[in-house]
């Protein structure tokens, strides 16, 4: 992301965010060039060139997100960074730091074990914690083997194998019950030596994952600190193609199935009027479609041949004036396939559409008001889970 400060004393504390995705579906892995799918990010870069030379009244932030193919994961993370409560972020950071510190302690103990073990109550408590999860996995694995064997025809060999596995499972369970690892039997020492390398590998993975999450959280916090200095005027996501018949504005899409009773038409009337009136002076061959004011003759869904997830869905669900500027009249059938190559790009339309988007963004950055004071309801929620 990058920030271009505004020039108008009255508007520069308001922030207009422009977002585009830079990843690509890969229905044929390793052979999906993504030329037309890159239309949005290419247009954003063209706008960046212009704005860097000619800043507008409002401050403008340009954001490139990934994860578009994973149900707009990048856009959802962006909005989460802006929208999550500070208390939750602090708790999340403490939890990750606690996981990292615990992993470091356990790794130190596991890597410094020397057999036979001496008496050490504190070490044994931490050692039990370090190997506990892998012991449970081992017991579960042996239990599944036993279950499978008991369903088979019972021969003498099968019965013997069942007895051996059951005894081994009992030894692993007893090892997990131990509070003192200094007086283990020879069999238990052998089992412990089997478990230690697995526990080291697992603990290193946990530490690496927690460190990755912590780096991402620090990045999100840094981004959040920048946006918190401004009032968010609007968030515009681009979902463009070079093979369409116009550009429309949409605050809905096919990611979130909103109830039919949700009506935002009035909320988007001001920004819709700005887009419609400014498009008339754009001098562009790519027409702007007034899709923010749907009627019984033409609903917003009818402008699409495919059913895409749109970035504006996420920002509008979070209570911002969020919308998507999307190319209409194109099914985007080549996206994610080997046929999405540069020779299939409609270059005249691509440049014409980019000029239109650039003009619309400039008008939004200069307009005195983008809404009448009423914004969508904040319905953005987060779910935290942990899986094995």
C-alpha positions as CSV (number, residue, x, y, z in Angstrom):
1,X,0.0,0.0,0.0
2,X,1.0,3.6,-0.4
3,X,-0.4,6.9,0.7
4,X,-0.6,10.1,-1.4
5,X,-1.4,13.0,0.9
6,X,-4.2,15.3,-0.2
7,X,-3.8,19.0,-1.1
8,X,-7.1,20.5,0.0
9,X,-7.0,21.8,3.6
10,X,-10.6,20.8,4.1
11,X,-10.4,17.4,2.6
12,X,-6.9,16.1,3.2
13,X,-7.9,14.4,6.5
14,X,-10.4,12.3,4.6
15,X,-9.0,9.1,3.0
16,X,-10.2,7.6,-0.3
17,X,-8.9,4.0,-0.6
18,X,-8.5,2.4,-4.0
19,X,-7.9,-1.4,-4.0
20,X,-7.1,-4.0,-6.6
21,X,-6.1,-7.7,-6.4
22,X,-2.9,-8.9,-7.9
23,X,-3.3,-12.7,-7.8
24,X,-5.0,-15.0,-10.3
25,X,-7.1,-18.2,-10.3
26,X,-5.2,-21.2,-11.6
27,X,-7.5,-23.8,-12.9
28,X,-4.5,-25.2,-14.8
29,X,-1.7,-25.0,-12.3
30,X,1.5,-23.5,-13.7
31,X,-0.2,-22.6,-17.0
32,X,-2.6,-19.7,-16.2
33,X,-0.8,-16.5,-17.5
34,X,-3.5,-14.2,-16.0
35,X,-3.2,-11.4,-18.6
36,X,-6.8,-10.2,-18.5
37,X,-7.1,-11.0,-14.8
38,X,-4.3,-8.5,-14.2
39,X,-6.5,-5.6,-15.6
40,X,-7.4,-4.3,-12.2
41,X,-3.9,-4.1,-10.8
42,X,-2.5,-2.7,-14.1
43,X,-5.2,0.0,-13.9
44,X,-4.3,0.8,-10.3
45,X,-0.6,1.2,-11.2
46,X,-1.6,3.6,-14.0
47,X,-3.6,5.6,-11.6
48,X,-0.7,5.6,-9.1
49,X,1.6,7.1,-11.8
50,X,-0.9,9.9,-12.4
51,X,-1.7,10.6,-8.8
52,X,2.0,10.7,-7.7
53,X,2.5,13.5,-10.2
54,X,-0.8,15.2,-9.5
55,X,-2.2,14.7,-5.9
56,X,-5.9,15.4,-5.4
57,X,-7.9,17.1,-2.7
58,X,-8.5,14.1,-0.5
59,X,-5.7,11.9,0.7
60,X,-5.6,8.7,-1.4
61,X,-4.4,5.2,-0.4
62,X,-3.7,2.6,-3.0
63,X,-3.8,-1.0,-1.9
64,X,-2.8,-4.2,-3.7
65,X,-4.3,-7.4,-2.2
66,X,-3.8,-11.1,-2.8
67,X,-6.1,-13.9,-1.9
68,X,-8.8,-12.8,-4.3
69,X,-9.2,-16.4,-5.4
70,X,-9.6,-17.5,-1.8
71,X,-12.9,-15.6,-1.2
72,X,-11.2,-12.2,-1.1
73,X,-8.9,-13.2,1.7
74,X,-6.6,-10.2,1.2
75,X,-9.5,-7.7,1.2
76,X,-11.0,-9.4,4.3
77,X,-7.6,-9.1,6.1
78,X,-7.3,-5.5,5.1
79,X,-10.7,-4.6,6.5
80,X,-10.0,-6.7,9.6
81,X,-6.8,-4.7,10.2
82,X,-8.9,-1.5,10.1
83,X,-12.0,-2.8,11.9
84,X,-10.9,-5.1,14.7
85,X,-10.9,-3.7,18.2
86,X,-7.6,-2.7,19.6
87,X,-8.1,-4.8,22.7
88,X,-8.5,-7.9,20.5
89,X,-5.3,-7.1,18.6
90,X,-3.4,-6.7,21.9
91,X,-4.7,-10.0,23.2
92,X,-3.8,-11.7,19.9
93,X,-0.3,-10.3,20.1
94,X,0.1,-11.5,23.8
95,X,-1.1,-14.9,22.9
96,X,1.3,-15.3,20.0
97,X,4.3,-14.1,22.1
98,X,3.3,-16.6,24.8
99,X,3.3,-19.4,22.2
100,X,6.7,-18.3,20.9
101,X,8.2,-18.1,24.4
102,X,6.8,-21.5,25.3
103,X,8.1,-23.1,22.2
104,X,11.6,-21.7,22.8
105,X,11.6,-23.1,26.3
106,X,10.4,-26.5,25.2
107,X,12.9,-26.7,22.4
108,X,15.8,-25.9,24.8
109,X,14.7,-28.7,27.1
110,X,14.1,-31.3,24.3
111,X,17.5,-30.6,22.6
112,X,19.5,-30.7,25.9
113,X,18.2,-34.0,27.2
114,X,21.0,-36.4,28.2
115,X,20.2,-40.1,29.1
116,X,19.9,-41.4,31.7
117,X,17.9,-38.5,33.1
118,X,18.6,-37.1,36.5
119,X,16.0,-35.9,39.0
120,X,14.6,-32.5,38.0
121,X,11.0,-31.7,38.9
122,X,10.8,-28.4,37.0
123,X,12.4,-29.9,33.8
124,X,10.1,-32.9,34.0
125,X,7.0,-30.7,34.2
126,X,8.0,-28.8,31.1
127,X,9.1,-32.0,29.3
128,X,5.7,-33.6,29.9
129,X,4.1,-30.5,28.4
130,X,6.5,-30.6,25.4
131,X,5.8,-34.2,24.4
132,X,2.1,-34.4,25.5
133,X,0.6,-33.6,22.1
134,X,2.8,-36.1,20.2
135,X,2.0,-38.8,22.8
136,X,-1.7,-38.2,22.2
137,X,-1.2,-38.5,18.4
138,X,0.7,-41.7,18.9
139,X,-2.0,-43.2,21.1
140,X,-4.7,-42.1,18.6
141,X,-2.7,-43.7,15.7
142,X,-2.3,-47.0,17.6
143,X,-6.0,-46.9,18.6
144,X,-7.1,-46.6,14.9
145,X,-4.8,-49.6,14.0
146,X,-6.4,-51.6,16.8
147,X,-9.9,-50.7,15.6
148,X,-9.1,-51.8,12.1
149,X,-7.5,-55.1,13.2
150,X,-10.5,-56.0,15.4
151,X,-12.8,-55.6,12.4
152,X,-10.8,-58.1,10.4
153,X,-11.0,-61.8,10.5
154,X,-9.4,-63.0,13.7
155,X,-6.4,-65.3,13.0
156,X,-3.7,-66.3,15.4
157,X,-1.3,-63.7,13.8
158,X,-4.0,-61.0,14.0
159,X,-4.6,-61.7,17.7
160,X,-0.9,-61.6,18.4
161,X,-0.5,-58.3,16.5
162,X,-3.5,-56.8,18.4
163,X,-1.9,-57.8,21.7
164,X,1.5,-56.3,20.7
165,X,-0.1,-53.0,19.6
166,X,-2.3,-52.8,22.7
167,X,0.8,-53.3,25.0
168,X,2.6,-50.6,23.0
169,X,-0.3,-48.2,23.4
170,X,-0.4,-48.8,27.1
171,X,3.3,-48.0,27.3
172,X,2.8,-44.7,25.5
173,X,-0.2,-43.9,27.8
174,X,1.9,-44.6,30.9
175,X,4.7,-42.4,29.6
176,X,2.1,-39.6,29.3
177,X,1.0,-40.2,32.9
178,X,4.6,-39.8,34.2
179,X,5.5,-36.9,36.4
180,X,9.1,-38.1,36.9
181,X,11.2,-39.0,33.9
182,X,14.3,-40.0,36.0
183,X,13.2,-43.6,36.8
184,X,11.8,-44.8,33.5
185,X,11.9,-48.4,32.4
186,X,14.1,-49.4,29.5
187,X,11.0,-49.7,27.3
188,X,9.8,-46.3,28.2
189,X,13.2,-44.7,27.5
190,X,13.1,-46.2,24.0
191,X,9.6,-44.8,23.5
192,X,10.6,-41.4,24.8
193,X,13.6,-41.3,22.4
194,X,11.1,-42.0,19.6
195,X,8.9,-39.1,20.6
196,X,11.6,-36.5,21.2
197,X,12.5,-35.9,17.5
198,X,8.7,-35.7,16.6
199,X,8.2,-33.2,19.4
200,X,11.1,-31.1,18.3
201,X,9.8,-31.0,14.7
202,X,6.3,-30.1,15.8
203,X,7.5,-27.4,18.3
204,X,9.6,-25.8,15.6
205,X,6.6,-25.7,13.3
206,X,4.5,-24.1,16.0
207,X,7.1,-21.5,16.7
208,X,7.6,-20.7,12.9
209,X,3.8,-20.4,12.5
210,X,3.5,-18.1,15.5
211,X,6.4,-15.9,14.3
212,X,4.8,-15.7,10.9
213,X,1.5,-14.6,12.4
214,X,3.3,-12.1,14.7
215,X,5.0,-10.5,11.7
216,X,1.7,-10.3,9.9
217,X,0.0,-8.8,13.0
218,X,2.8,-6.1,13.3
219,X,2.3,-5.3,9.6
220,X,-1.5,-5.1,10.1
221,X,-1.0,-2.8,13.1
222,X,1.3,-0.5,11.2
223,X,-1.3,-0.3,8.4
224,X,-4.0,0.3,10.9
225,X,-2.0,3.2,12.5
226,X,-1.8,4.9,9.1
227,X,-5.5,4.6,8.4
228,X,-6.5,5.7,11.9
229,X,-5.1,9.1,11.2
230,X,-7.8,9.7,8.7
231,X,-11.6,9.6,8.3
232,X,-12.4,6.9,5.7
233,X,-14.4,8.7,3.0
234,X,-14.9,5.7,0.7
235,X,-13.2,2.4,-0.2
236,X,-13.3,1.6,-4.0
237,X,-12.3,-1.9,-5.1
238,X,-11.5,-2.6,-8.8
239,X,-12.8,-5.8,-10.6
240,X,-12.0,-5.0,-14.2
241,X,-11.6,-6.8,-17.5
242,X,-10.4,-5.6,-20.9
243,X,-13.3,-7.3,-22.7
244,X,-16.5,-5.6,-21.5
245,X,-19.0,-3.0,-22.5
246,X,-18.8,-0.5,-19.7
247,X,-18.1,0.0,-16.0
248,X,-20.6,-0.1,-13.1
249,X,-20.5,0.6,-9.4
250,X,-21.7,-2.2,-7.0
251,X,-21.9,-2.6,-3.3
252,X,-23.1,-6.2,-3.5
253,X,-21.7,-9.3,-5.2
254,X,-21.8,-13.0,-4.7
255,X,-19.6,-13.4,-1.6
256,X,-22.1,-12.6,1.1
257,X,-25.8,-13.6,0.6
258,X,-27.4,-10.5,1.9
259,X,-31.1,-10.7,2.9
260,X,-33.5,-9.2,0.4
261,X,-34.6,-6.7,3.1
262,X,-31.1,-5.0,3.0
263,X,-31.6,-1.8,1.1
264,X,-28.6,0.5,0.7
265,X,-29.8,2.5,-2.4
266,X,-30.3,5.7,-0.4
267,X,-26.8,5.4,1.2
268,X,-25.1,5.3,-2.2
269,X,-27.2,7.9,-3.9
270,X,-24.7,10.8,-3.4
271,X,-21.6,8.8,-4.6
272,X,-23.8,7.4,-7.4
273,X,-24.7,10.9,-8.6
274,X,-21.0,11.9,-8.5
275,X,-20.0,8.9,-10.6
276,X,-22.8,9.4,-13.1
277,X,-22.3,13.1,-13.6
278,X,-18.5,12.9,-13.7
279,X,-18.6,10.1,-16.3
280,X,-20.3,12.5,-18.7
281,X,-17.3,14.7,-18.8
282,X,-14.7,11.9,-19.0
283,X,-14.3,12.0,-22.7
284,X,-14.1,8.2,-22.7
285,X,-15.5,5.6,-25.1
286,X,-16.0,3.2,-22.1
287,X,-19.4,4.1,-20.7
288,X,-20.3,4.3,-17.0
289,X,-23.3,2.2,-16.1
290,X,-25.6,3.7,-13.4
291,X,-25.9,0.3,-11.6
292,X,-26.0,1.9,-8.1
293,X,-29.6,2.9,-8.7
294,X,-31.2,-0.4,-9.7
295,X,-34.9,-0.6,-10.7
296,X,-37.5,-3.3,-11.6
297,X,-36.4,-3.3,-15.2
298,X,-32.7,-3.8,-14.5
299,X,-31.4,-5.2,-11.2
300,X,-27.7,-5.0,-10.3
301,X,-27.2,-8.7,-10.9
302,X,-28.2,-8.4,-14.5
303,X,-25.0,-6.4,-15.3
304,X,-22.9,-9.6,-14.8
305,X,-22.6,-12.7,-17.0
306,X,-20.6,-14.4,-14.3
307,X,-21.2,-14.2,-10.5
308,X,-18.0,-12.7,-9.0
309,X,-17.0,-12.0,-5.5
310,X,-16.4,-8.3,-5.3
311,X,-14.1,-6.4,-2.9
312,X,-16.7,-3.7,-2.2
313,X,-18.9,-6.4,-0.5
314,X,-16.3,-6.6,2.3
315,X,-15.9,-2.9,3.0
316,X,-19.6,-2.2,2.8
317,X,-20.4,-5.0,5.1
318,X,-17.9,-3.5,7.6
319,X,-19.9,-0.2,7.7
320,X,-17.7,1.8,5.2
321,X,-18.9,3.5,2.0
322,X,-17.5,0.6,0.1
323,X,-18.2,-0.3,-3.5
324,X,-16.6,-2.1,-6.5
325,X,-16.0,-0.6,-9.9
326,X,-16.5,-3.6,-12.1
327,X,-16.4,-4.2,-15.9
328,X,-19.9,-5.2,-17.1
329,X,-20.9,-7.4,-20.0
330,X,-18.0,-9.9,-19.7
331,X,-18.1,-13.4,-18.3
332,X,-14.3,-13.5,-17.7
333,X,-14.3,-17.0,-19.1
334,X,-10.6,-17.0,-19.8
335,X,-9.5,-16.2,-16.3
336,X,-7.5,-19.0,-14.7
337,X,-6.9,-20.8,-18.0
338,X,-4.0,-21.1,-20.4
339,X,-5.9,-18.9,-22.9
340,X,-5.7,-15.8,-20.7
341,X,-2.8,-14.4,-22.7
342,X,-1.8,-10.9,-23.7
343,X,-2.9,-11.4,-27.3
344,X,-6.5,-11.7,-26.1
345,X,-6.4,-8.3,-24.4
346,X,-8.7,-5.7,-26.0
347,X,-6.0,-2.9,-25.8
348,X,-8.1,0.0,-27.0
349,X,-10.9,-0.7,-24.5
350,X,-8.3,-1.4,-21.7
351,X,-6.7,2.0,-22.1
352,X,-10.1,3.7,-22.5
353,X,-11.5,2.0,-19.4
354,X,-8.3,3.0,-17.4
355,X,-8.9,6.7,-18.4
356,X,-12.5,6.4,-17.2
357,X,-11.5,4.9,-13.8
358,X,-8.8,7.5,-13.4
359,X,-11.2,10.3,-14.1
360,X,-13.8,8.8,-11.7
361,X,-11.2,8.4,-8.9
362,X,-10.1,12.0,-9.4
363,X,-13.7,13.3,-9.1
364,X,-14.3,11.3,-6.0
365,X,-11.1,12.7,-4.5
366,X,-12.3,16.3,-5.2
367,X,-16.0,16.1,-4.5
368,X,-17.1,18.0,-1.3
369,X,-19.3,15.2,0.0
370,X,-19.4,11.5,-0.9
371,X,-22.4,10.6,1.3
372,X,-25.1,12.2,3.2
373,X,-23.9,11.1,6.7
374,X,-25.6,7.7,6.7
375,X,-23.3,4.7,6.2
376,X,-24.1,0.9,6.0
377,X,-24.5,-1.0,9.2
378,X,-21.3,-2.7,10.5
379,X,-21.9,-6.4,10.1
380,X,-18.3,-7.5,9.8
381,X,-17.4,-10.2,12.3
382,X,-14.3,-12.4,12.9
383,X,-14.0,-16.0,13.9
384,X,-10.8,-17.3,15.6
385,X,-10.2,-21.0,15.6
386,X,-7.3,-23.5,16.2
387,X,-7.1,-26.8,14.4
388,X,-4.8,-29.9,14.7
